[in-house]
Amino acid sequence: MIFTSWTESPIGRITLYGDENAILGLTFEQDRHPRDWSGAVAEATAILLDAERQLQEYFGGWRKSFDLPLRPVGTEFQERVWRQLLEIPFGKTISYLELAKRLGNEKAVRAVGMANGRNPVGLIIPCHRVIGSNGDLIGYGGGLPRKEYLLKHEGARLDSGQPSLF
């Protein structure tokens, strides 16, 4: 059985999905790649309550990493990309090219971008920390204004010369 709960944040309502053992998904309002969670039961399980608490600590500035059991479901390649995203430290960014290189195939930049965009547990698995090689903010399922907010919240340097989205 899949359960759901939600929490308010500075970037809008965040909806969480999980079972009794792990977080399965996280969505924002107006998500670009929504999944079908229509069978989820609105019940805040212990894991979902812990995730809500950790998200509030993150937005409050007290938490720099999440300590939650995660079980995102995707292809083998997507899951490799998502595991690699967990290695990007708070407040740091890497390019899609660098992420592809870390996976052993610098020609897989496009596939890495697509896997990044399909991350079902965005924010907790920090896909927002991946940017263009020139420093531009590109590609984020929750929308570029959210990506910019999250990176600024973490103190990441944004040097692209792009105008602020806020």
C-alpha positions as CSV (number, residue, x, y, z in Angstrom):
1,M,0.0,0.0,0.0
2,I,1.2,3.5,-0.8
3,F,0.6,6.3,1.6
4,T,0.7,10.1,1.0
5,S,1.1,13.2,3.0
6,W,2.1,16.8,2.3
7,T,4.0,19.7,3.8
8,E,4.1,23.4,3.0
9,S,7.5,24.9,2.0
10,P,8.9,28.2,0.7
11,I,8.6,26.7,-2.8
12,G,5.0,25.5,-2.5
13,R,3.3,22.4,-1.3
14,I,5.4,19.3,-1.4
15,T,3.6,15.9,-1.5
16,L,5.3,12.8,-0.3
17,Y,4.6,9.2,-1.2
18,G,5.8,6.1,0.6
19,D,5.1,2.7,1.9
20,E,5.8,1.5,5.4
21,N,9.5,1.1,4.6
22,A,10.7,3.9,2.3
23,I,10.0,7.1,0.5
24,L,8.9,6.4,-3.0
25,G,8.2,9.8,-4.4
26,L,8.1,13.6,-3.9
27,T,6.2,16.0,-6.1
28,F,5.7,19.7,-6.3
29,E,2.7,21.6,-7.5
30,Q,2.9,21.9,-11.3
31,D,5.5,19.2,-11.6
32,R,6.8,18.8,-15.2
33,H,6.9,15.0,-15.0
34,P,4.1,13.9,-12.7
35,R,3.7,10.2,-11.8
36,D,0.4,8.5,-11.2
37,W,0.0,8.1,-7.5
38,S,-3.8,7.9,-7.7
39,G,-4.0,4.8,-5.5
40,A,-2.2,6.4,-2.6
41,V,-4.0,6.6,0.8
42,A,-3.8,9.9,2.6
43,E,-2.2,8.7,5.8
44,A,1.0,10.1,7.4
45,T,3.0,7.1,8.3
46,A,6.1,7.3,10.5
47,I,8.4,7.5,7.5
48,L,6.3,10.3,5.9
49,L,6.2,12.2,9.1
50,D,10.0,11.9,9.4
51,A,10.4,13.1,5.8
52,E,8.1,16.1,6.5
53,R,10.2,17.0,9.6
54,Q,13.5,16.7,7.7
55,L,12.1,18.9,4.9
56,Q,11.1,21.5,7.4
57,E,14.6,21.3,8.9
58,Y,16.2,21.7,5.5
59,F,14.1,24.8,4.7
60,G,14.8,26.1,8.2
61,G,18.5,26.0,7.5
62,W,19.2,23.3,10.1
63,R,19.7,20.3,7.8
64,K,22.2,19.8,5.0
65,S,21.4,16.1,4.1
66,F,18.5,13.8,4.4
67,D,18.5,10.6,6.4
68,L,15.6,8.7,5.0
69,P,15.1,5.3,3.5
70,L,14.5,5.8,-0.3
71,R,13.2,3.4,-2.9
72,P,12.9,5.3,-6.2
73,V,11.9,3.0,-9.1
74,G,13.3,3.4,-12.6
75,T,15.5,1.8,-15.1
76,E,18.9,0.5,-14.1
77,F,20.5,3.5,-15.8
78,Q,18.2,6.0,-14.1
79,E,18.8,4.4,-10.7
80,R,22.6,4.7,-11.3
81,V,22.1,8.4,-12.1
82,W,20.0,8.9,-9.0
83,R,22.6,7.2,-6.7
84,Q,25.3,9.4,-8.2
85,L,23.1,12.5,-7.4
86,L,23.3,11.5,-3.7
87,E,27.0,12.1,-3.9
88,I,26.7,15.8,-4.7
89,P,27.3,17.8,-1.5
90,F,25.0,20.4,-0.1
91,G,25.7,23.8,-1.7
92,K,27.7,22.4,-4.6
93,T,26.8,21.9,-8.2
94,I,28.0,19.8,-11.1
95,S,27.3,19.9,-14.8
96,Y,25.3,17.2,-16.7
97,L,28.6,16.5,-18.5
98,E,30.4,15.9,-15.2
99,L,27.7,13.6,-14.1
100,A,27.9,11.6,-17.3
101,K,31.7,11.4,-16.8
102,R,31.2,10.1,-13.2
103,L,29.0,7.4,-14.7
104,G,31.8,6.4,-17.1
105,N,30.3,7.7,-20.4
106,E,30.7,11.4,-21.2
107,K,28.6,10.9,-24.4
108,A,25.6,10.0,-22.2
109,V,24.9,13.7,-21.3
110,R,21.4,13.7,-22.9
111,A,20.5,10.4,-21.2
112,V,21.8,11.7,-17.9
113,G,19.6,14.8,-18.3
114,M,16.5,12.7,-19.0
115,A,17.2,10.4,-16.0
116,N,17.8,13.5,-13.8
117,G,14.4,14.8,-15.0
118,R,12.6,11.6,-14.1
119,N,14.0,11.5,-10.5
120,P,10.9,10.6,-8.5
121,V,12.3,11.9,-5.2
122,G,13.5,15.3,-6.3
123,L,15.0,17.5,-3.7
124,I,15.8,14.6,-1.3
125,I,17.8,13.1,-4.2
126,P,19.3,16.4,-5.2
127,C,18.8,16.7,-8.9
128,H,18.6,20.5,-8.5
129,R,22.4,20.5,-8.0
130,V,23.0,19.6,-11.7
131,I,23.4,22.6,-14.0
132,G,24.6,23.3,-17.6
133,S,28.3,23.2,-18.4
134,N,28.2,27.0,-18.8
135,G,26.6,27.5,-15.4
136,D,23.1,28.0,-16.7
137,L,20.2,26.7,-14.8
138,I,18.6,24.2,-17.1
139,G,16.2,21.3,-16.7
140,Y,14.3,20.9,-13.4
141,G,11.0,19.0,-13.1
142,G,9.8,21.4,-10.4
143,G,10.6,24.4,-12.6
144,L,13.6,26.7,-12.8
145,P,12.4,29.2,-10.2
146,R,12.4,26.3,-7.6
147,K,15.8,25.1,-8.8
148,E,17.2,28.6,-8.4
149,Y,15.6,29.0,-4.9
150,L,17.0,25.7,-3.7
151,L,20.5,26.4,-5.0
152,K,20.5,29.9,-3.4
153,H,19.1,28.4,-0.2
154,E,22.1,26.0,-0.1
155,G,24.5,28.8,-0.8
156,A,25.6,27.5,-4.2
157,R,27.5,29.9,-6.5
158,L,25.4,30.8,-9.5
159,D,27.8,32.6,-12.0
160,S,26.0,32.1,-15.3
161,G,25.1,35.7,-15.8
162,Q,21.5,34.7,-16.3
163,P,19.0,37.1,-14.9
164,S,17.4,35.9,-11.6
165,L,14.1,34.1,-12.0
166,F,12.8,35.8,-8.8
